[in-house]
Amino acid sequence: MDSDLERAAAVQAGLAATGCVVVAIAAGTEELTRHVRDTGADVIVCGLDDPSRDELEGMRALHRDEPRPVVLFAERAEPDQIEAALAAGVAAYVVEGMAPARVRPVIEVAIRRFRAHQALRVELAEARQGLEDRKLVDQAKALLMQRHRLTEPEAYQRLRRMAMDRGLRLPVIAAQIMDNI
């Protein structure tokens, strides 16, 4: 993405010189999102003089809807802009031009950083789900303990037995018990 056609052509030439295939050039984030969806681009490279709040918000939406590694070549590097860009999903923020020899390494770093960030997001989602599952199982145990005057180990054993008998995971059985209150 680049609203400056001359700079966009220079970026395209620099990318082509390193063996990258440019599938589209976009003037704004809406057009960029459409191109990413249409082409299935692997990496997004943007050139901006001074990334605006609207452009960064567009990148945040793009990152949410079509997550890809994003490399941003910018002319300015205010700390707040860099922080906002990284929060919007930009994997590499490069200041003051694009030397063709640096393009490939920057893209490689962006890809690796993106993959690491995605792995952390998956890990966080799994941890959150695990906590929710545990909370649900604890609630179901408490309900069984109260209704049937069971000890905690007895309630847990009953939940496990129900899960095994029905071939379901423990949180699913716990949810069913809580739904039948």
C-alpha positions as CSV (number, residue, x, y, z in Angstrom):
1,M,0.0,0.0,0.0
2,D,1.3,3.4,-0.9
3,S,-0.5,6.6,-2.0
4,D,2.7,7.9,-3.6
5,L,2.8,6.1,-7.0
6,E,6.5,7.0,-7.5
7,R,7.5,5.5,-4.2
8,A,5.2,2.5,-4.8
9,A,7.0,1.8,-8.1
10,A,10.4,2.0,-6.3
11,V,9.2,-0.4,-3.6
12,Q,7.9,-2.7,-6.3
13,A,11.2,-2.6,-8.1
14,G,13.1,-3.2,-4.9
15,L,10.9,-6.2,-4.1
16,A,11.2,-7.6,-7.6
17,A,15.0,-7.3,-7.4
18,T,15.0,-9.6,-4.4
19,G,12.8,-12.2,-6.1
20,C,9.5,-11.2,-4.6
21,V,6.4,-11.2,-6.7
22,V,4.2,-8.1,-6.3
23,V,0.6,-9.2,-6.7
24,A,-1.1,-5.8,-6.3
25,I,-0.5,-2.1,-5.4
26,A,-3.1,-0.4,-3.3
27,A,-3.6,3.3,-2.6
28,G,-5.4,2.9,0.8
29,T,-6.3,0.4,3.4
30,E,-9.8,-0.4,2.0
31,E,-8.2,-1.2,-1.4
32,L,-5.4,-3.1,0.3
33,T,-7.9,-5.3,2.2
34,R,-9.7,-6.1,-1.0
35,H,-6.4,-7.0,-2.8
36,V,-5.3,-9.2,0.1
37,R,-8.5,-11.1,0.0
38,D,-8.5,-11.4,-3.9
39,T,-4.8,-12.4,-4.2
40,G,-4.1,-14.3,-1.0
41,A,-0.9,-12.3,-0.6
42,D,1.6,-13.9,1.8
43,V,3.2,-10.7,3.0
44,I,2.0,-7.1,2.9
45,V,4.5,-4.3,2.2
46,C,3.5,-0.7,2.8
47,G,5.2,2.5,2.1
48,L,3.9,5.6,4.0
49,D,5.4,9.0,4.7
50,D,3.7,9.5,8.0
51,P,1.3,6.7,9.0
52,S,-2.0,8.3,10.0
53,R,-4.4,7.1,12.7
54,D,-6.9,6.1,10.0
55,E,-4.3,4.1,8.1
56,L,-3.1,2.3,11.2
57,E,-6.8,1.6,12.2
58,G,-7.2,0.1,8.7
59,M,-4.2,-2.1,9.2
60,R,-5.6,-3.2,12.6
61,A,-8.8,-4.2,10.8
62,L,-6.8,-6.0,8.1
63,H,-4.8,-7.8,10.7
64,R,-8.0,-8.9,12.5
65,D,-9.7,-10.0,9.3
66,E,-6.9,-11.1,7.0
67,P,-3.8,-11.7,9.3
68,R,-0.6,-11.5,7.3
69,P,3.0,-10.3,8.0
70,V,3.1,-6.6,7.4
71,V,6.3,-4.6,6.6
72,L,5.9,-0.9,6.9
73,F,8.5,1.4,5.3
74,A,7.9,4.9,6.8
75,E,9.6,8.2,6.5
76,R,9.0,9.2,10.1
77,A,9.5,7.2,13.3
78,E,7.8,8.9,16.2
79,P,7.7,6.4,19.2
80,D,3.9,6.7,19.4
81,Q,3.5,5.9,15.7
82,I,5.8,2.9,15.9
83,E,3.9,1.6,19.0
84,A,0.5,2.1,17.3
85,A,1.8,0.4,14.1
86,L,3.0,-2.6,16.1
87,A,-0.3,-2.7,18.0
88,A,-2.1,-2.7,14.6
89,G,-0.2,-5.9,13.6
90,V,2.8,-4.4,11.7
91,A,5.6,-7.0,12.1
92,A,8.4,-4.7,10.9
93,Y,8.6,-0.9,10.9
94,V,11.5,0.3,8.8
95,V,12.4,4.0,8.7
96,E,14.0,6.2,6.1
97,G,13.9,4.3,2.9
98,M,14.3,0.9,1.5
99,A,17.6,-0.3,0.3
100,P,17.2,-3.3,-2.0
101,A,19.7,-5.4,-0.1
102,R,17.7,-4.9,3.1
103,V,14.3,-5.9,1.7
104,R,14.6,-9.7,1.8
105,P,16.0,-9.8,5.4
106,V,13.4,-7.4,6.6
107,I,10.6,-9.5,5.1
108,E,12.1,-12.7,6.5
109,V,12.2,-11.1,10.0
110,A,8.6,-9.8,9.6
111,I,7.4,-13.3,8.6
112,R,9.1,-14.9,11.6
113,R,7.9,-12.3,14.0
114,F,4.3,-12.7,12.6
115,R,4.5,-16.4,13.1
116,A,5.8,-16.1,16.6
117,H,3.0,-13.6,17.4
118,Q,0.4,-15.9,15.9
119,A,1.7,-18.8,18.0
120,L,1.4,-16.7,21.1
121,R,-2.1,-15.7,20.2
122,V,-3.1,-19.4,19.8
123,E,-1.4,-20.2,23.1
124,L,-3.2,-17.4,24.9
125,A,-6.5,-18.5,23.4
126,E,-5.9,-22.1,24.5
127,A,-4.9,-20.9,28.0
128,R,-8.0,-18.8,28.3
129,Q,-10.2,-21.7,27.1
130,G,-8.5,-24.0,29.6
131,L,-9.3,-21.5,32.4
132,E,-12.9,-21.3,31.3
133,D,-13.1,-25.1,31.1
134,R,-11.7,-25.4,34.6
135,K,-14.1,-22.8,36.0
136,L,-17.0,-24.6,34.4
137,V,-15.8,-28.0,35.9
138,D,-15.4,-26.4,39.3
139,Q,-18.9,-25.0,39.1
140,A,-20.4,-28.3,38.1
141,K,-18.5,-30.1,40.9
142,A,-19.8,-27.5,43.4
143,L,-23.4,-28.2,42.2
144,L,-23.0,-31.9,42.4
145,M,-21.5,-31.6,45.9
146,Q,-24.4,-29.4,47.0
147,R,-27.2,-31.5,45.4
148,H,-25.9,-35.0,46.2
149,R,-23.9,-34.2,49.3
150,L,-20.6,-35.4,47.8
151,T,-17.1,-34.6,48.6
152,E,-15.0,-32.8,46.0
153,P,-13.2,-35.9,44.9
154,E,-16.5,-37.8,44.7
155,A,-18.0,-35.0,42.6
156,Y,-15.0,-35.0,40.3
157,Q,-15.1,-38.8,40.0
158,R,-18.8,-38.6,39.0
159,L,-18.1,-36.0,36.4
160,R,-15.2,-38.1,35.0
161,R,-17.4,-41.2,34.9
162,M,-20.2,-39.3,33.1
163,A,-17.7,-38.0,30.5
164,M,-16.2,-41.4,29.9
165,D,-19.7,-43.1,29.6
166,R,-20.8,-40.5,27.1
167,G,-17.5,-40.2,25.2
168,L,-17.4,-36.4,25.9
169,R,-14.8,-34.1,27.3
170,L,-15.1,-33.1,31.0
171,P,-16.0,-29.4,30.2
172,V,-18.8,-30.5,27.9
173,I,-20.4,-32.6,30.6
174,A,-19.9,-29.8,33.1
175,A,-21.6,-27.4,30.7
176,Q,-24.5,-29.8,30.3
177,I,-24.9,-30.1,34.1
178,M,-24.8,-26.3,34.5
179,D,-27.4,-26.0,31.7
180,N,-29.8,-28.3,33.5
181,I,-30.0,-26.3,36.6
